[in-house]
Amino acid sequence: MTARTLILALTVGLAGCAGGDPITTATPPMTRLLPAASELAGWTVAEGPAEYSPDTLYEYLNGGAERYQSHGFRRLLHIRYQLGGDPLACVTLDLYDMGSELGAFGIYSAARPAGLEPMQWGAEGYRSGSIAAAFRGSIFIHGEADDDRQELVEMLEKLVSGVAGGADGSVSPPAILAPLPQTHRQAGSERYVPSNLLGHSFLPGGVLAGYEIDGRRAELFVTDLGAEADAVAAVAALRAHFESRETIARGAPTFGDDGFRTTDPIFGQGSVVRSGNLIAGIHGDMLVQEREDILSRLIAEATEAASRR
């Protein structure tokens, strides 16, 4: 599945004002995040609020439910606001309780368009045309206007920013991103994958981020296996995967506890290292020294962070 296909899969069923029939009525605490009637001059609630559970989410997302459930989805609060008497002038607001900050960030970051200036909504937000989203704590907020009329877009931004501002949780980036080197990192490229990192069942969830130097790009990944023995087994399995493809390259990184280099037709030139419980790698069209400078800084930052805990 391409990145574009993944983003589309995440947003299936979110467009427009329609949705599947809910099974239960929404209950606190997420309803407390909705604006008061006094803040909705000229607007009425045309649908909801209504709640979907893990068992009924598929009725609303039409095939996208599994992706949300893999990130820890607990419930969805759905509501639609209408401007005046025009049924084609509405804004749909969906609040997803993802169970954890990483779950909320994972869904948010997977659908976040590249190159947008982030909004200071909650921990982070964005607007792209008639769509806006944000996350804070365990809550992922997704809103969509019927079109890009100014009054609809203004309400869209008001709703998403207001909910993000009232949600519980930190307004700082997730702590899991802290070890990622900032130099040469592409803004907004950070993503969290809950399991099967790089498509491998032997790698648990982890973080991805893009880097660029003079037009040469690479993607960094890092995952914590929790125990050194598990990391040793996982890096051996990853090495065996590349050996089976006959893409192991000469040489190895000079830092970390174990590592190797690859030259893969899909991932490009790559370097992989294990350091204690961590496995990290970087692949793309960067020069060896460039990518391994980034990788070594990651290992150093992660080691320092672990020593402070």
N, C-alpha and C positions, 0 to 999 in steps of 0.2 A: 504494500500500500504506500503510495507516495504521500509526502507531507500535505500536499493540497487535498488529496482524497481524505486524509485523516481529519483535516479541519472541516471539510464538508460533512463528514460522518458525525462529528461532534455537534454540528448545528442543525442537523436534520430535524424538522418539526418545530424549530424555534421561530420560524418566520411568521409574520402576520399576526392576526389577533385570534386565530382559531386554535383549538386544542381538543384533545380527547375528553370524554366525560370523566370528571373526577369521581373518586369513590368516597372520599371523606372530606369534611369541611376542615379548613385550616384552624389550628389552635396555636396559642402562644407557645414559645416566645417569638417566633418569626413575625407574627402579625404586629408586634410592637414596633417593628422597623418600618412599617408602612406610614405614609404621611397622614396627618389628621385631616378630616373633612374641611377644616378651615383653611388648609393650605392648597385646596383644589378648586379655587374660584373658577367657574366656567367649565369644570370637568366633573364627570360622574363615574362611578364604578359600573362598568358595563358587564363585567364577568368576574366572578370570584368574590373574595379570595377563596381558593380551593387548594387542597393538598393532595399530592401523589406520594405514595410510598414506594419502596423498592419493588413491591409486587405489582404495582400499577403504573410505574413510570413509563413502561413501553407503550402504553396507550396514548401518552402525550408525545413521546419522542419518535415514534414510528421507526424503530430500528436503531436509535442511538443510545438506548438505555444501558446496554452492556458496558459501554465505555465509561459512563458515569458510575455505574456500580463497581467497576474495577478500581475506581479512585476512592471508594468508600461512601458513596451516596447513601444518605439516610432519608431525606424527604425533600419535596419540592413544594414551594408556595407559589401559586400562579394567580395573577390578577391582571385585568385589562381596564385601562382608563380611557374614557371617550370625551372628546372635546365637543361641547354643545350637543346638538342633535344629529351630528354627522357620523353615521356608523363606519365611514371610511377614514375617520380622523381619530385614530386611537393609538395608544402606546401600551404594549404588552410588557409586563415586568415579571420576571421569574427569579425567585430566590431559592438557591440550592444549598441545603445543609449537607456538606460533603464529609462531615465527621471529623475533619482535621484540617489544619492549615495547609499541609502538604497536598491533601486531596483537593482543596479549593484552588490552590496555586497550580496544581497539575492540570486541572480542567481549564482554568483561565489561560495559562501559558500555551496550552496546545492550540487554542483557537485565536490567540492574539496575532493580529497581522504584523508583519515585519515593517520596521521603519517609522512607526507612529510615535509621536511625542506622548509619553505617559502622562496621565492625569493624576493629580494628587487626591484620588478618591480612595479612602481606606488605605490598604497597603499599596495598591496601584490600580489604575483604571485606564480606559481608552474609549474614544469614540471614533468610529469609522462609518461615515455616511449616516444611515438610519439605525445603526447598531451601536450599542454602548455596553461595556462590561466592566466589572471591578471585582476585587476579592478582599476580604479581611477576616482574619481568624478562619473559622471553618465555613464561612458563607461565601459562595460565588453568586454574583448578581449579573443577570443578563437582561438587557432591555432592547426592544425594537419598536421603532415608530413605523406607521403605515407608509410614510414617505418622508422626504427631507424638507417639508415645510417648516419654516422657522419656529412657529408655535409648537409644533410637535417635537422638534429637536430640542427646544428649550425644556420642555417637560421631560423628555427622555433623560437629559443630563441631570435635571433636578432630582428625578426619581433615583437614578443609579447612584449619584453622589450622596444623596441623602441617606439611602439605605446603608451604603458603605461607611458613612460617617457615624451612623448609630450602632453598627455591629460591634460585637466584642472582639478583642484581639489586637495584635500589634499593628502599627502602621509602618513598620520597618519590613524590609524583604525577609523571607524565610531564612532562618539561621543556616539551613543546609547550603545556601548559596555563598556564605561568607568566605570559604576557602578559595573560591574561583578567582584567579588573577584578574585584576581590572584592566591592566594594560593590554591594548589590542582587542579587548572583548567587544563584540558587537552588541549594542544596546538592544534590549528586548529579545535577545536570542535564548535566554535561559529557560529551560523546561525541566519539569519533573516527570519521570516515568515510573509508575508504581510497581512494575514487575517486568521480567523478561527484557531487560535492557539490551539494546541492539538486536532484539529478536531471539536472545539466547535464554533458555529456561534455567540454565545454571547461574545466571546473573540476576540478582534481585533488583528492586527499584533503585533508581539513581538519577543523577542530574546530567543534562546536556547543555552545552553552551557553544556559541560560534565565536571564532576569532579571525581577524584579518590583518595582514601586514602587506602593504604595497600591492593590494589586489589579490594576494595569495590567501586563500581561505582554508580553515580547518575547523573541525568540530571536536570538542573535548567531551569526554565522559568520565564520570567517577561514581563508584558504588562502594558501599561499606557492607562487607559480608558478615560483620559482627564478631567473628572469631578468626584467628590467623589460619587455623587448619582449614576452615572453609574457603578462605581466600586462596590458599595454596592450591586446593583442589580446583577452584573455579578458574584460576589463571592457567592451570595445566589443561583444563578443558578448552579454554579459549585458544591456547597455543595449538592444541590438537586440531581444532577447527580450521585454523589457517594452514596448518601442515597438510591437512586433507585436500585443501584447495591449491597446494603447492605455491603459497604466497608468502612464506616466511623469507625475510630478507637477511642479508648479512649484518652482523653487528648487533648491539643491544644498548639501551640506555645505560649510562654509567652511574645512575643513582637508583635508590630503591632497593628492595630485597631480591627482586627477580624481574625480568623483563625481556622483551624481544621487539623486533621491528618487522613490519609487513609491507608488502607492495601488492595491493589488492585492486583488481579492475573496478570493483564497486566502491570501496571506501577510499581508494587512493593510497598514498604513502602514509604509513602509520607507525606509532610507537605505543607500546603498552608496558606498564610497570605495576608491580605489587609492592606495597609498603605496609607491613603489618596486616591489618584487616582490610585495607583499601585496595581496590583495583582501579586504575585510571588509565586512560589512553587518549590519543589524539590522532586524527586522520584527515587527510585532505591534500592540497597541493603546495603546502608550505615546505620550506627547506628543513632538513633534519634538525639543524641547530635551532631554528626558529620554533619548531613545534616542541622540541625537548626543553627549551628554555621555559615555555609556558607550562609544560608538564612538571618540571622540577619545582617551579614556584608553587604550583598547586600542592604538591606533596609537602613542601616546606610549610605552607599555610595550614594545611590539614594537621600536620604533626604538631605545630605550635598550638592550634586550637584544642587538640586533644590533651595537651599537657596542661592547659588552663582549666580543664574540667575536673 
